[in-house]
């Protein structure tokens, strides 16, 4: 079933229901679907065929929503492109996806590769001088949504490329239904809720909030880029009830003054899904007290497979319980593929409707990660407790091996982040002629009085000796990827360079 057919349903059943909210834009589902239909007709008129790919290079704005669902209605496959990438990186994604058309905001048009170097047939620019409604006006307001099966591609989302070249993850229509419906059911959301697409829509975290809102037929708010005051104003103005926040953003909010946060009425907030880093109990408590909602730390990937802490049943430091109505999740022995008993660490593997069918145009890579029984191997490490809560412990390739002992960076990072005044911390392995690797830490503090000796003392009280960082490097900030996750590979290079100096 074509996921965009939900817009047909909402327009038919309740065309006046609120849909998109952005600055002074307030579209109903009827108005949104009309624009989506016109865009689908535009694509058809420009010979974009069923199954063709359409690249989207734009921030979180209403035009992006129109293009995304318009492409899906046409039967085409939208390819969200990280708008924070450089020109060469964008050229790589465009070259790999081979789209027929590109929809781009005017301020990003110069970042596109030369047309002669691509398969792109046409580029549709939008901006102040190319208003979307004027562009779409000549095209019919009705469109027969192209029929799709659940296993057919709905979109292709590229990974961040932190462990190699970005890979195009295929999200099929059934995946979209399973992920959106699975989370709506798990968190008991309904049409009275209000979503907030604050995380980038080109990232799985922002896209999923948008899909959840359309699945429900509830309104969703867009914010173009990060700004604390605008964030708080949007929460108050629109009565936001659910959203996703990347960990680094949540930490920034938790480090704000309570007086600044308490000026806004954000009492409607119910749920904040987060992931991609470590949070302290104090940061979570501060956020929930002064902004609101329940902070649900979870586990998830662009490829799919999710776990979250249920509202009101948080297990400290855990990533929650699997969303079994959309995904199976196991922890297995990497050498035998057999499920591990509770408390035993192993590789996290996932399968189900809420998991990708594979990577775009890379059957060999898909076969490398998906076994004969349909389990996708994540190369993430974790364990379950006796009650079925998942604990992500690190990446198989991030493991630090020092003197014959294994050290999980995440375990050490939790201790570092528990130190008052430490706002960011990444633990990496650096070469050591005697021990193979030594545990090293990159740290950002809010308090200049925090010393290496103070951190060392705190770690020695709570960690085994071989886990204590032998080198601690202070930085003003740590590099982020487009999704705002800390870029571990770049941090490792920075720490190594510091050691050489």
C-alpha positions in Angstrom: 0.0 0.0 0.0 1.3 3.4 -0.9 2.1 5.4 2.3 1.0 8.6 0.6 -2.6 7.2 0.2 -3.0 8.2 3.9 -3.2 11.8 2.6 -6.1 10.8 0.4 -7.8 9.3 3.4 -7.3 12.4 5.6 -8.5 14.7 2.9 -11.6 12.6 2.3 -12.5 12.1 6.0 -11.4 15.4 7.6 -10.1 17.9 5.0 -10.1 20.8 7.6 -8.0 18.9 10.1 -4.7 20.9 10.9 -1.6 19.5 9.2 1.5 21.5 8.5 2.6 24.3 10.9 5.6 26.5 10.0 6.0 30.1 11.0 3.0 31.8 9.3 2.0 28.6 7.3 -1.0 26.7 8.6 -2.2 24.1 6.1 -5.0 21.7 6.6 -4.8 18.1 5.4 -7.0 19.1 2.5 -4.7 21.9 1.6 -1.6 19.8 2.0 -3.0 17.0 -0.2 -3.9 19.5 -2.9 -0.3 20.7 -3.1 1.0 17.1 -3.0 -1.3 16.2 -5.9 -0.1 19.2 -7.9 3.5 18.2 -7.3 2.8 14.6 -8.4 1.3 16.0 -11.6 4.3 18.2 -12.1 6.6 15.2 -11.9 4.4 13.2 -14.3 4.4 16.2 -16.7 8.2 16.2 -16.6 8.4 12.5 -17.4 9.4 11.3 -13.9 8.3 7.7 -14.1 7.0 5.2 -11.5 10.2 4.0 -9.7 12.4 6.9 -10.7 14.3 8.6 -7.9 13.8 12.3 -6.9 16.5 13.9 -4.8 15.4 16.4 -2.1 17.9 19.0 -1.0 16.2 21.4 1.4 15.8 22.2 5.1 12.7 21.6 7.3 10.2 23.7 5.4 6.7 23.0 4.0 8.0 22.7 0.4 10.0 19.7 1.5 6.9 18.0 2.8 5.1 18.7 -0.5 8.0 17.3 -2.6 8.5 14.2 -0.3 4.9 13.0 -0.5 4.3 14.2 -4.0 7.2 12.0 -5.2 5.7 9.0 -3.3 2.2 9.6 -4.7 3.7 9.6 -8.2 5.3 6.2 -7.4 8.7 7.8 -7.5 11.3 7.4 -4.7 12.4 10.5 -2.8 16.0 10.6 -1.8 16.5 13.1 1.1 20.0 14.6 0.9 21.8 15.9 3.9 21.8 19.7 3.3 24.8 20.1 5.6 27.1 18.2 3.3 29.8 19.8 1.1 29.5 19.9 -2.7 31.7 16.8 -3.2 29.7 14.8 -0.7 26.4 15.9 -2.3 27.8 14.9 -5.7 28.6 11.5 -4.3 25.0 10.9 -3.1 23.5 12.3 -6.3 25.9 10.1 -8.3 25.1 7.0 -6.3 21.3 7.5 -6.2 21.1 8.5 -9.9 17.9 10.6 -9.5 15.9 11.7 -12.5 15.0 15.0 -10.9 16.2 17.2 -8.0 14.0 19.5 -5.8 16.3 22.1 -4.2 16.0 25.3 -2.1 17.4 28.3 -3.8 20.1 28.8 -1.2 21.5 25.2 -1.8 21.3 25.1 -5.6 25.0 26.1 -6.0 26.0 22.9 -4.2 24.6 20.6 -6.9 27.0 18.8 -9.2 27.1 19.8 -12.9 24.1 18.3 -14.8 26.5 16.7 -17.3 27.9 14.6 -14.5 24.6 13.2 -13.5 21.4 11.4 -14.7 19.3 14.4 -13.6 16.8 15.4 -16.3 15.5 18.5 -14.5 16.0 20.6 -11.4 13.1 22.3 -9.6 14.3 25.2 -7.5 12.1 26.9 -4.9 12.6 30.0 -2.9 11.5 33.6 -2.5 11.5 34.2 -6.2 10.0 30.8 -7.0 7.1 30.3 -4.6 5.9 26.8 -4.4 2.2 27.7 -4.9 3.0 29.7 -8.1 5.1 26.8 -9.4 2.3 24.3 -8.8 -0.6 26.4 -9.9 -0.7 25.2 -13.5 -1.0 21.5 -12.5 -4.3 19.7 -11.6 -5.3 19.5 -7.9 -6.3 15.8 -8.3 -4.0 12.8 -8.7 -4.6 9.1 -8.6 -2.1 7.7 -6.1 0.1 5.1 -7.8 -0.5 1.6 -6.3 2.4 0.2 -4.4 3.1 -3.1 -2.6 4.5 -3.1 0.9 7.9 -4.4 -0.3 8.4 -1.7 -2.9 10.8 1.2 -2.2 9.2 4.3 -0.7 12.3 6.3 -0.1 16.1 6.0 0.1 17.9 7.6 3.0 21.7 7.8 3.1 23.7 6.9 6.2 26.1 9.5 7.6 29.1 7.7 6.3 31.0 7.7 9.6 32.2 4.1 8.9 32.9 4.5 5.2 31.1 5.9 2.1 27.4 6.8 2.8 25.1 3.9 1.9 21.6 4.3 0.5 19.2 2.5 2.9 16.0 1.5 1.1 12.8 2.2 3.1 9.9 0.3 1.6 6.2 1.3 2.0 5.6 -1.5 4.5 8.6 -0.2 6.5 7.0 3.3 6.7 3.7 1.8 7.9 5.4 -0.5 10.4 7.8 2.2 11.9 5.1 4.9 12.1 2.3 2.6 13.3 4.6 0.7 15.7 5.7 3.8 17.5 2.2 5.3 17.6 0.9 2.2 19.2 3.9 1.8 21.6 3.5 5.4 22.9 -0.3 5.4 22.7 -0.5 8.5 20.6 -3.7 9.7 18.8 -5.0 12.4 16.5 -5.2 14.9 19.3 -1.4 14.9 19.5 1.0 17.4 17.8 4.3 16.3 16.4 7.4 18.4 16.1 9.9 17.9 13.2 12.8 19.6 14.8 15.5 17.0 13.8 16.3 17.2 10.1 13.8 15.6 7.8 16.7 14.2 5.8 17.6 12.1 8.9 15.6 9.1 10.1 14.8 10.9 13.3 13.0 13.8 11.7 11.5 11.7 8.9 9.9 9.3 11.4 8.2 12.1 13.4 6.7 13.3 10.1 5.5 9.8 9.1 4.0 9.3 12.6 2.0 12.5 12.3 0.7 11.6 8.8 -0.1 8.1 9.9 -2.3 9.6 12.7 -3.6 12.5 10.7 -2.5 14.9 13.4 -0.7 18.2 12.9 3.1 18.5 12.8 5.3 21.5 13.3 8.5 22.2 11.3 11.5 24.2 12.5 14.0 25.0 9.8 17.1 25.0 12.0 18.1 24.9 15.6 17.5 27.9 17.9 16.5 27.5 21.6 14.1 30.4 21.7 12.3 29.4 18.5 12.2 25.8 19.8 10.5 27.0 23.1 8.2 29.3 21.2 7.1 26.5 18.9 6.4 24.2 21.9 4.2 26.8 23.5 2.5 28.2 20.4 1.5 24.9 18.9 1.0 22.7 22.0 3.6 20.2 20.8 3.1 16.7 22.5 5.8 14.5 20.8 9.2 14.9 19.1 12.6 13.6 18.7 15.7 15.3 20.1 19.3 14.3 19.3 21.2 13.8 22.5 23.6 16.7 21.9 20.7 19.1 21.5 19.0 17.8 24.6 22.2 18.2 26.6 22.4 21.9 25.3 18.9 22.5 26.6 19.6 20.8 29.9 22.6 23.2 30.3 20.4 26.3 29.9 19.3 28.3 32.8 16.0 27.2 34.4 14.8 30.8 34.3 15.2 30.9 30.5 13.2 27.7 30.1 10.5 28.4 32.7 9.4 31.5 30.8 7.5 29.3 28.3 4.4 27.2 28.8 5.4 23.8 27.5 3.0 21.8 29.7 1.5 20.0 26.7 4.7 18.1 26.0 4.3 14.3 26.6 7.1 12.5 24.8 10.7 13.2 23.8 12.4 10.3 22.0 16.2 10.6 22.0 19.3 8.6 21.1 22.7 8.7 19.6 24.6 9.5 22.8 24.7 9.3 26.6 22.6 11.3 29.0 23.0 11.6 32.8 20.1 11.2 35.2 20.6 14.8 36.2 20.2 16.0 32.6 17.1 14.1 32.0 15.6 15.2 35.3 16.4 18.9 34.5 14.8 18.7 31.1 11.7 17.0 32.3 11.3 19.5 35.1 11.8 22.7 33.1 10.6 21.7 29.6 8.4 18.7 30.3 7.4 15.4 28.8 9.0 12.0 29.3 12.5 11.5 27.9 12.6 8.0 26.3 16.1 6.9 25.5 16.1 4.4 22.7 18.0 2.4 20.2 17.5 2.8 16.4 19.3 2.9 13.1 18.7 4.2 9.6 18.3 0.6 8.6 15.6 0.0 11.2 15.1 -2.0 14.4 14.0 0.0 17.4 13.7 -0.2 21.2 12.5 2.5 23.6 11.8 3.1 27.2 8.0 2.9 27.8 6.5 6.1 29.1 6.6 6.0 32.9 8.7 2.8 33.0 12.3 4.0 32.3 15.2 1.8 33.2 18.2 4.0 33.9 21.0 3.7 31.3 19.0 1.3 29.2 17.7 1.7 25.6 14.3 0.3 26.5 12.4 -2.6 25.1 12.1 -3.7 21.5 9.0 -2.6 19.5 7.9 -6.1 18.8 4.9 -5.0 16.8 7.2 -3.8 14.1 10.6 -5.4 14.7 12.2 -8.5 16.2 15.5 -7.7 18.0 17.9 -10.2 19.4 21.4 -10.3 21.0 23.4 -13.1 19.6 26.9 -14.7 20.0 28.7 -13.2 16.9 30.5 -16.5 16.3 27.4 -18.8 16.5 24.4 -16.6 15.9 22.8 -18.1 18.9 20.7 -15.9 21.2 22.6 -14.8 24.3 21.1 -15.3 27.8 20.2 -12.2 29.9 23.3 -10.1 31.0 25.5 -11.7 28.3 26.8 -9.3 25.7 26.6 -10.0 22.0 25.8 -8.5 18.6 22.4 -6.9 18.1 20.5 -8.3 15.1 17.1 -7.2 13.8 14.4 -8.3 11.3 10.8 -7.6 10.5 8.6 -5.1 8.7 10.4 -2.2 10.4 13.8 -3.2 8.9 15.2 -2.2 5.5 15.2 -4.7 2.7 18.8 -3.7 1.9 21.0 -1.0 0.3 20.4 0.7 -2.9 22.2 -0.9 -5.8 24.5 -2.9 -3.5 23.3 -6.5 -3.4 26.7 -7.7 -2.2 26.6 -5.3 0.7 23.1 -6.3 1.6 24.1 -10.0 1.5 27.0 -9.2 3.8 24.7 -7.8 6.5 21.5 -9.8 6.0 21.7 -13.6 6.7 19.7 -16.4 5.2 17.0 -16.2 8.0 16.4 -12.5 7.3 18.3 -11.1 10.3 20.2 -7.9 9.7 23.5 -7.8 11.6 24.1 -4.4 13.0 27.7 -4.8 14.3 26.3 -3.1 17.4 27.0 -4.7 20.8 24.4 -5.0 23.6 22.8 -7.1 26.2 19.3 -7.7 27.7 18.5 -7.7 31.3 16.1 -10.2 33.0 13.1 -8.0 32.1 13.9 -7.6 28.4 15.4 -4.1 28.5 18.2 -3.6 26.0 21.5 -2.0 26.9 23.6 -0.8 23.9 27.3 -1.2 24.9 29.1 0.0 21.8 30.2 -0.8 18.3 32.2 -3.9 17.5 34.7 -1.8 15.6 34.8 0.8 18.4 36.0 -1.7 21.0 39.3 -0.7 22.6 41.7 -3.6 23.2 44.3 -2.8 25.8 46.6 -5.3 27.3 44.4 -8.2 26.4 41.3 -6.5 28.0 38.2 -5.2 26.1 37.0 -1.7 27.0 33.6 -0.3 25.8 33.9 3.4 25.2 30.2 4.0 26.1 30.8 2.6 29.6 33.7 5.0 30.3 31.8 7.9 28.6 28.9 7.5 31.1 31.3 8.0 34.0 32.9 11.0 32.4 29.5 12.6 31.7 28.4 12.1 35.3 31.2 14.5 36.4 29.6 17.9 37.1 30.7 20.4 34.5 31.6 17.8 31.8 29.2 18.5 28.9 30.6 16.2 26.2 32.9 13.2 26.2 34.1 10.7 23.7 36.4 7.8 24.5 38.6 6.3 21.8 41.6 3.9 21.5 44.9 5.4 20.5 48.0 3.3 19.5 50.3 2.2 22.3 53.5 0.2 21.7 53.2 -1.8 24.9 49.4 -2.3 25.4 48.3 -2.3 21.8 45.9 0.5 22.5 45.4 2.9 25.3 42.1 4.4 26.5 42.0 8.1 25.6 39.2 10.6 26.2 38.2 13.9 24.4 36.3 16.1 26.9 34.4 19.4 26.7 33.8 21.2 30.0 31.8 24.2 31.1 34.1 24.7 34.1 37.7 25.6 33.4 38.7 24.4 36.9 38.1 20.8 36.0 41.5 19.2 35.7 42.8 16.0 34.2 43.7 14.8 37.8 40.2 15.4 39.0 38.7 13.3 36.1 41.3 10.6 36.7 40.4 10.4 40.4 36.7 10.2 39.6 37.3 7.4 37.1 39.5 5.4 39.4 36.8 5.3 42.0 34.2 3.8 39.6 36.1 1.9 36.9 38.6 -0.9 36.7 42.1 0.3 36.3 42.5 -0.8 32.7 39.4 1.2 31.8 40.6 4.5 33.2 41.6 7.0 30.4 45.4 7.2 30.2 45.1 10.4 28.1 42.5 13.1 28.6 42.4 15.9 26.0 40.3 19.0 26.5 38.5 20.7 23.5 36.2 23.7 23.2 33.8 21.6 21.1 33.6 18.2 19.4 32.8 17.8 15.7 29.3 16.8 14.7 27.8 15.0 11.7 24.8 16.4 9.8 22.5 14.5 12.2 24.3 16.3 15.1 25.8 13.1 16.4 29.4 13.5 17.5 31.7 12.3 14.7 33.8 9.7 16.5 36.2 9.0 13.7 37.1 12.7 13.5 37.4 12.9 17.3 39.8 9.9 17.2 42.0 11.8 14.7 42.0 14.9 16.8 43.1 12.9 19.9 45.8 11.2 17.9 47.1 14.5 16.5 47.1 15.9 20.0 49.2 12.9 21.2 51.7 13.5 18.4 52.0 17.2 19.4 
